[in-house]
Amino acid sequence: MLSRMTLEQFAQALAAATPTPGGGSASAQAGAMAASLVQMMCDLTAGREQYRAHDEAVRAIRARAEGLRKDLLALVDRDAQAYDEVVRALRLPKGTDPEKRARALALERANLFAIESPLAIADACAALMGMGTGLAYKGNINVVSDVGVAALLAYAGLRGAILNVRVNLKGVQDETRAVRLRERVRRLEVDSEKLREEALTAIYLRTNGR
Amino acid sequence: MLSRMTLEQFAQALAAATPTPGGGSASAQAGAMAASLVQMMCDLTAGREQYRAHDEAVRAIRARAEGLRKDLLALVDRDAQAYDEVVRALRLPKGTDPEKRARALALERANLFAIESPLAIADACAALMGMGTGLAYKGNINVVSDVGVAALLAYAGLRGAILNVRVNLKGVQDETRAVRLRERVRRLEVDSEKLREEALTAIYLRTNGR
């Protein structure tokens, strides 16, 4: 399991010239670190007198962030497994017509499955970026830079996951599905830039006020 | 040692409501993953017939990326240690005038030391972004998305490290030094956006050509 590797081992596994783990798993790990920093900010804000007005909202964000951290750590592994399926399908025999058909079917299924994990990574990271911006305005001023790092890591995770969706989309034969997915990905890309600017603005405004 | 923690343990340590590890260590880890993916791209490009024209350049990038991966993993730990020094200085007694002076001196030294590691993270990540863009154009087309993820992670590491430099800069009393550091950080911020756009453009152009 990749999430049981040390940081050193994981870096080495990413560096190895093997199909997995690759950018998808690294994007999920970036997202998991973002979720962790959001959670830390919440714990250093909730229950403190000067932030009492936001207490309920902050506790709700904390619960979501903790869930997303676990999801994203699981996605570090799942993304690699899904891509291994694609590689397996690509290696199926294609000598005869029935073999070709079986291979095409297996590949289509593997590609669609391989799209699911980066899409889940992207959605989780987009949610974390929003939380990071909110907390940059409302959270404990002493850890605003940490929640800024969270937003930046979530941005990298989001755009990185999108790159992986696009790669697997090239193999999808079902055109209706492909069009729908391409639209969704395009929307996520546009959102990611808006979210990035909002996060950087929030951090700038909050840290230059003190 | 943080770099000997598993991904799960590290995420948990980041999430904990303790001063370290925080955004600086997470930025270094993002950079280390970026270096790993750059290295992978190099190993899947060097020695291949169709990329022969770039062989020497790619091998040179690989050597630099491997060095940066090790540096950045070491910085995951060093950033936390440096910040622990700041916390220790902040907790020194300040009852008498000699105590106040000793504390101010210890704090100035700790702040300047705490600025060094995020600056090193930022420089390493800026270099990795440039390598990522170059490889997006010249490297193995099958792993362009991975090198895209590398550039995005390096961007997050760079901007995240800058946020940490800025936090520690607020405490620096030596105004000449502070001005020089603020200028350097401002330049890194401007560069980071240029590098980000160049990387995303390279990936877009290369992946839409196939």
Interface residues (C-beta under 8 A of the other chain):
Chain A: L2 S3 R4 M5 T6 L7 E8 F10 A11 Q12 L14 A15 A16 A17 G22 G23 G24 A26 S27 Q29 A30 A32 M33 A35 S36 L37 Q39 M40 D43 L44 E66 R69 L73 V76 V143 S145 D146 G148 V149 A150 L152 L153 Y155 A156 R159 G160 L163 N164 R166 V167 K170 L200 I203 T207
Chain B: L2 S3 R4 M5 T6 L7 E8 F10 A11 Q12 L14 A15 A16 A17 G22 G23 G24 A26 S27 Q29 A30 A32 M33 A35 S36 L37 Q39 M40 D43 L44 E66 R69 L73 V76 V143 S145 D146 G148 V149 A150 L152 L153 Y155 A156 R159 G160 L163 N164 R166 V167 L200 I203 T207 R210
